[in-house]
Amino acid sequence: MVGKRMKIVCLGDSITWGFPFGPQASWVKMLDDVIDAEVINKGINGNTTTDMLRRFERAVLQNNPSHLIIMGGINDVICGESFDRISWNIREMVEKAVENKITVILGLPTAVDVPQWERLLQRLRAWMKDYAAEKEIQIIDFSKAFYDQQGKVSGELLLADGGHPDIAGYQAMFGQIDLNIFNNPDDWNLQEIMKPRKL
């Protein structure tokens, strides 16, 4: 029996879409070029995790993917959304995916060259790492591409707005992806992921 071909939906905001250059310059396109899978870019400019959760049915479930990469949170921070709401949105998306037997990979938000926002994003990334470890979810730490050897945000791969990657920045993001993470579709502890939790 021939196995089902891998299909990966990449759900996110403008940094998934490839702003301002377009999807052809995105890390999603680079992934599509090297992996034997159908890779679907579902990044929308300006999206928060609330927006992503709201369109989850049509953007993700209707495409019936085998894998889902979720990357969001920067726009939430810019808009002043609470940490509790952001983390709740991410957990909701993970649970919806798992209920539908989709393997989830969490993309950690990229670094931004605005200190007050970056401090909040560091907290979000730390939580995402802990959550992923607890639930045995693979991660892609996209933020690593934007830190220098001293552990400071480097603006060299960012546009003048301090948030969006330039062409080299998108290439550096792709460089953070270990393709081996797509080889283990059955590593879920469903009972653990579906534990009840409070907002």
C-alpha positions as CSV (number, residue, x, y, z in Angstrom):
1,M,0.0,0.0,0.0
2,V,1.4,3.4,-1.0
3,G,1.7,5.8,1.9
4,K,0.0,9.2,1.9
5,R,2.3,12.0,0.6
6,M,3.4,14.4,3.3
7,K,1.5,17.7,3.3
8,I,2.8,20.6,5.4
9,V,0.7,23.7,6.2
10,C,2.7,26.7,7.5
11,L,0.3,28.9,9.5
12,G,1.5,32.3,10.4
13,D,1.8,36.0,9.8
14,S,3.9,38.2,7.4
15,I,7.1,36.4,8.3
16,T,5.6,33.2,7.1
17,W,4.1,34.9,4.0
18,G,7.5,36.4,3.1
19,F,6.8,40.2,3.5
20,P,7.7,42.4,1.8
21,F,9.2,40.3,-1.0
22,G,6.3,37.8,-1.3
23,P,6.0,34.0,-0.9
24,Q,8.6,33.2,-3.5
25,A,11.3,34.6,-1.1
26,S,9.9,33.0,2.1
27,W,11.4,30.3,4.2
28,V,8.3,28.3,3.3
29,K,9.2,28.3,-0.4
30,M,12.8,27.2,0.5
31,L,11.4,24.3,2.5
32,D,9.1,23.4,-0.4
33,D,12.2,23.4,-2.7
34,V,14.1,20.7,-0.7
35,I,11.5,18.4,0.8
36,D,9.4,15.7,-0.8
37,A,6.1,17.1,0.3
38,E,3.4,19.6,-0.6
39,V,4.1,22.7,1.4
40,I,1.3,25.3,1.7
41,N,2.0,28.9,2.8
42,K,-0.9,30.1,5.0
43,G,0.8,33.2,6.3
44,I,-1.2,36.4,6.3
45,N,0.3,39.8,6.9
46,G,-0.6,41.3,10.2
47,N,-2.1,38.2,11.7
48,T,-2.1,37.6,15.4
49,T,-2.5,34.2,17.0
50,T,-6.2,35.1,17.6
51,D,-6.6,35.6,13.8
52,M,-4.8,32.3,13.1
53,L,-7.0,30.4,15.5
54,R,-10.1,32.1,13.9
55,R,-9.2,30.8,10.5
56,F,-7.8,27.5,11.6
57,E,-10.6,25.5,10.1
58,R,-10.3,26.8,6.6
59,A,-6.5,27.4,6.6
60,V,-5.5,24.1,8.2
61,L,-8.2,21.5,8.6
62,Q,-9.7,21.9,5.1
63,N,-6.3,21.2,3.6
64,N,-6.0,17.9,5.6
65,P,-2.2,18.2,6.2
66,S,0.0,15.6,7.7
67,H,2.1,18.3,9.4
68,L,1.5,21.8,10.7
69,I,4.1,24.5,11.5
70,I,2.6,27.2,13.7
71,M,4.5,30.5,14.0
72,G,3.0,33.6,15.4
73,G,3.1,36.0,18.4
74,I,5.0,39.0,17.2
75,N,1.9,40.9,16.1
76,D,0.2,40.0,19.4
77,V,3.0,41.6,21.3
78,I,3.0,44.7,19.1
79,C,-0.8,45.0,19.7
80,G,-0.5,44.6,23.4
81,E,-2.2,41.2,23.7
82,S,-1.7,39.4,27.0
83,F,0.7,36.5,27.4
84,D,-2.2,34.4,28.7
85,R,-4.2,34.9,25.6
86,I,-1.3,34.2,23.2
87,S,-0.4,31.0,25.0
88,W,-4.0,29.9,25.1
89,N,-4.4,30.5,21.4
90,I,-1.3,28.4,20.7
91,R,-2.6,25.6,22.9
92,E,-6.0,25.7,21.2
93,M,-4.4,25.4,17.8
94,V,-2.2,22.5,18.9
95,E,-5.1,20.6,20.4
96,K,-7.2,21.1,17.3
97,A,-4.4,19.7,15.2
98,V,-3.8,16.7,17.4
99,E,-7.6,15.9,17.4
100,N,-7.3,15.7,13.7
101,K,-4.1,13.5,13.8
102,I,-1.9,16.3,12.4
103,T,1.7,16.4,13.6
104,V,2.5,19.9,15.0
105,I,5.8,21.7,14.9
106,L,6.1,25.0,16.7
107,G,8.1,27.8,15.1
108,L,9.5,30.1,17.7
109,P,9.0,33.8,16.7
110,T,11.9,35.6,15.1
111,A,13.8,38.3,17.0
112,V,12.9,42.0,16.7
113,D,15.2,44.9,17.2
114,V,12.9,46.7,19.6
115,P,13.9,46.0,23.2
116,Q,10.6,46.2,24.9
117,W,8.9,43.9,22.4
118,E,11.9,41.5,22.3
119,R,11.7,41.0,26.1
120,L,8.1,39.9,25.8
121,L,9.0,37.6,22.9
122,Q,11.8,36.0,24.9
123,R,9.2,35.1,27.5
124,L,6.9,33.7,24.9
125,R,9.7,31.6,23.3
126,A,10.7,30.2,26.7
127,W,7.1,29.2,27.4
128,M,6.9,27.6,23.9
129,K,10.1,25.6,24.5
130,D,8.7,24.3,27.8
131,Y,5.3,23.5,26.4
132,A,6.9,21.7,23.4
133,A,9.1,19.7,25.7
134,E,6.2,18.8,27.9
135,K,4.0,17.7,25.0
136,E,6.9,16.2,22.9
137,I,6.4,18.6,20.1
138,Q,9.2,19.5,17.8
139,I,10.3,23.1,17.5
140,I,12.1,25.3,15.0
141,D,14.0,28.1,16.7
142,F,13.8,30.7,14.0
143,S,15.0,33.4,16.5
144,K,18.5,31.9,16.6
145,A,19.2,33.3,13.2
146,F,19.0,36.9,14.4
147,Y,21.3,36.8,17.5
148,D,25.0,37.6,17.4
149,Q,27.7,35.7,19.3
150,Q,27.2,38.0,22.3
151,G,23.5,37.1,22.5
152,K,22.2,40.4,21.3
153,V,19.7,40.9,18.4
154,S,21.6,41.7,15.3
155,G,20.0,44.0,12.8
156,E,22.1,42.8,9.9
157,L,19.4,40.3,8.7
158,L,16.4,42.6,9.4
159,L,14.8,45.4,7.4
160,A,14.8,49.0,8.7
161,D,11.5,48.3,10.6
162,G,13.5,46.1,12.9
163,G,11.1,43.2,12.6
164,H,10.9,41.8,9.1
165,P,13.8,39.7,7.7
166,D,15.6,40.8,4.6
167,I,16.3,38.2,1.8
168,A,19.3,36.9,3.7
169,G,17.2,36.8,6.9
170,Y,14.7,34.5,5.3
171,Q,17.5,32.3,4.1
172,A,18.9,32.3,7.6
173,M,15.5,31.3,8.9
174,F,15.4,28.3,6.6
175,G,18.8,27.4,7.8
176,Q,17.3,26.8,11.3
177,I,15.1,24.0,10.0
178,D,16.3,20.4,10.7
179,L,14.5,18.3,8.1
180,N,14.7,15.3,10.4
181,I,11.8,16.7,12.4
182,F,9.5,15.7,9.7
183,N,10.4,12.0,10.0
184,N,8.4,11.2,13.2
185,P,4.7,11.6,12.6
186,D,3.5,9.4,15.4
187,D,5.3,10.8,18.5
188,W,2.2,12.2,20.2
189,N,1.1,11.6,23.7
190,L,-2.5,12.4,23.0
191,Q,-3.8,12.0,26.6
192,E,-1.1,14.5,27.8
193,I,-1.8,17.1,25.2
194,M,-5.5,17.0,25.7
195,K,-5.4,17.6,29.5
196,P,-7.9,20.2,30.6
197,R,-6.4,23.6,31.4
198,K,-7.5,27.1,32.4
199,L,-7.2,30.2,30.3
